[in-house]
Amino acid sequence: MGELDEIREKKLKEMEQRYLGKKEAIDKPIEVTDQTFDDTIKKYPVVVVDFWGQWCPPCHIIAPIIEELAKDYSGRVVFGKMNVDENKMIAVKYGIMAIPTLLLFKNGKLADTVTGALPKQVLEGRIKKIL
């Protein structure tokens, strides 16, 4: 990324944080449940929900990447984590057959699906496409 791109990204982040307000700049993944899912994807313009399980090694591999992305995209993207063992209804609704699976929502609508523990750069590219 060039210097101009970095400046543009920083400015965009500042403007969005001003627009959303400091209290809305969430910099870590939030817990999402079957009960809170619909409200979460409607409340924020861009949401990435990580469907995971405690017993899933690839889920533990991707967890720190999700944490980093939540910090990097604070104020622009809200990241949520949904444990599929505790929240089966939404996983079934969206046909989650393998974990980790990330569902990317824009304005409450499914924009992209990513399955597997992919590198940060790949995930970031998919997020940037919907921003």
C-alpha positions in Angstrom: 0.0 0.0 0.0 1.4 3.4 -1.0 1.6 6.4 1.2 -1.4 8.0 -0.5 -3.5 4.9 0.2 -2.5 4.9 3.8 -3.4 8.6 4.2 -6.7 7.9 2.5 -7.5 4.9 4.7 -6.6 6.9 7.9 -8.8 9.9 6.8 -11.7 7.6 5.9 -11.5 5.9 9.3 -11.4 9.2 11.1 -14.5 10.5 9.1 -16.4 7.3 9.8 -15.6 7.4 13.5 -16.9 11.0 13.6 -20.0 10.0 11.7 -20.7 6.9 13.9 -19.6 8.5 17.1 -16.8 7.2 19.4 -19.2 4.8 21.2 -19.9 2.9 18.0 -16.2 2.4 17.1 -16.0 -1.3 18.2 -12.5 -2.5 18.1 -13.0 -6.2 19.1 -15.3 -9.0 18.1 -18.7 -8.9 19.9 -20.6 -12.0 20.8 -23.6 -12.7 18.5 -26.4 -15.2 19.4 -29.4 -16.5 17.6 -31.4 -13.9 19.5 -29.1 -10.9 18.7 -28.1 -11.8 15.1 -30.8 -10.0 13.2 -30.5 -6.8 15.2 -26.7 -6.9 14.9 -26.6 -7.1 11.1 -29.2 -4.4 10.8 -27.7 -2.0 13.4 -24.3 -1.7 11.7 -23.6 -0.9 8.0 -20.9 -3.7 7.6 -20.8 -6.8 9.8 -18.6 -9.8 9.6 -19.9 -12.8 11.6 -17.4 -15.6 12.4 -19.2 -18.9 12.9 -16.9 -21.0 15.1 -16.7 -23.9 17.6 -14.6 -24.4 20.7 -13.5 -27.8 19.5 -12.4 -26.5 16.0 -8.6 -26.0 15.6 -8.9 -23.8 12.4 -11.3 -21.6 14.4 -8.6 -21.0 16.9 -6.1 -20.3 14.1 -8.3 -17.6 12.6 -9.4 -16.0 16.0 -6.3 -13.7 16.3 -6.7 -12.6 12.7 -10.4 -11.6 13.5 -9.1 -9.7 16.6 -6.6 -7.8 14.4 -9.1 -7.0 11.7 -11.5 -5.7 14.3 -8.9 -3.3 15.5 -7.8 -2.3 12.0 -11.4 -1.7 10.8 -12.8 -0.2 14.0 -15.5 2.3 13.2 -16.0 0.8 9.7 -16.7 -2.9 10.2 -18.2 -4.7 13.3 -16.9 -8.2 13.8 -19.1 -10.8 15.6 -18.4 -14.3 16.8 -21.2 -16.9 16.9 -20.6 -20.2 18.6 -22.4 -22.8 16.4 -22.8 -25.3 19.3 -24.7 -22.7 21.4 -26.5 -21.0 18.5 -27.7 -23.6 15.9 -30.7 -21.7 14.5 -28.8 -19.0 12.5 -26.2 -21.6 11.4 -28.9 -23.8 9.9 -30.7 -20.8 8.4 -27.5 -19.8 6.4 -26.5 -23.4 5.7 -23.2 -23.3 7.6 -21.8 -26.8 6.9 -18.1 -26.2 7.9 -16.4 -23.9 10.3 -14.8 -21.4 10.5 -17.2 -19.7 8.1 -17.4 -15.9 7.9 -20.6 -14.2 6.6 -20.1 -10.6 5.5 -23.1 -8.4 5.6 -23.6 -4.9 4.1 -26.7 -3.0 5.1 -28.3 -6.1 6.6 -27.9 -8.2 3.4 -25.4 -11.1 2.9 -22.6 -9.8 0.7 -20.0 -12.6 0.8 -19.2 -15.9 2.5 -15.7 -17.2 3.4 -15.1 -20.7 4.6 -11.9 -21.9 6.2 -8.9 -20.4 8.0 -7.6 -18.0 5.3 -4.7 -15.6 5.7 -5.3 -12.1 6.9 -4.5 -10.6 3.5 -7.2 -12.7 1.8 -9.8 -11.9 4.4 -8.9 -8.2 4.2 -9.3 -8.2 0.5 -12.8 -9.7 0.7 -13.8 -7.1 3.4 -12.4 -4.2 1.3 -14.6 -5.4 -1.7 -17.8 -4.7 0.3 -16.7 -1.5 1.9 
